[in-house]
Structure formats: C-alpha cells, structure tokens
C-alpha cells in the first residue's frame, strides 16, 4: 500500500510540474479565445454584447454570453491577459 501511494504521489507531482512548466497564459491571436476576449471587453466597457471589431458594432449572435460574462469583470478590472 505504501509503495502504491508513493508511486501515485510521484506521478501526480510529475503531472503538476509539467502542467505548470508548459502552461502558456497568452491566448492565441485568433480563434474563439480572441472573440471571447473581445466580447468580454465589450461587456466591460458597457457597450453590450457586441462584435466591437466589426464595422457598426453589430450585436453578437454566434456564441452564448456566459464565458464573456465571467471574463468581463476581470477585463474591466485591468486584467490584460485572461482567458
């Protein structure tokens, strides 16, 4: 039993160590994460759920608003890179 617990601990430590070492907090410049951040910025600035990067800032209709709503307070508080 003690040997299995030690092996489990070593495996967990290796997993967590590699996850921390490989984590990249910078979002990619395209794709869904950039769109979610733009929508969160729009909500945080009080412009509503709009595609602020498109001419005329139309209302956004593609993605549901839950994740941008969670990001908006962080972006509004000065959270530069949050994804």
N, C-alpha and C positions, 0 to 999 in steps of 0.2 A: 504493500500500500504506500509506504513512504517513497519508494522508487518511482511509482506512477505519479505521485504528487510532485516530486522534483522534476520529472520529465514534462509534466503539464506546465509547471512554473517556467521552466526554461523555454518551452515552445511559446508560451504567452509573452514572455519577455522579448524573445526574438521578433515575434509578430508586431508588438507595440513599438519596438525600436525601429524596425523597418518602416512602419507606417509613419512615424514621426520624421524619419530621415527622408522619406520620399514625398512627403506632403508638400504641395505647391499651392500657396494661398492665392496666387494670381489667377484670375479667371481668364479663359481664352478670349480673344477679341471678337469672336463670332459665335454663332450658335445660340442656344437657349439661355445660357447664363448671362450673356450680354443683354439680351432682350429683357430678362427678368430684372437686371440691374437698372436698365433704362426705365422700366415701368415703376420700379421702386423709387427712383429719383423723381419721376413724375408725380407719384403719390406724395412723397415727402415735401415737394415744393408746392403742393396744393393745387396742382393742375388737373388732378383726377387721373383716371385710368386711361391714359392716352399714349399713343405712339409719338413721343416728342421728337424722334429722329426723322419723322416723315413730314413732308410739307402739309401745312394746315393742321398738324397735330390731331389726326382723327382718333376717335375712341378705339381702344384696342378690343378685338373680339376673338383672338385666337387662343390665348392661354387663360386659365382661371386665375383669379386675383389673389388666392391665398398666400402663395410664396412671396409675391411682391409686397403684400400687406405685412408679412413678417419682416421683410428686409427694410421697409420704408423707415421705421423708427431708427434703425441703425445707420442708414444712409443719411437721414436728416440730422442725426447727432454728430455727423462728421466722420462716419465710418467709411473711409475711402474705398477699401477693398473688402467687400463682404459678399460671399456667395455660397 
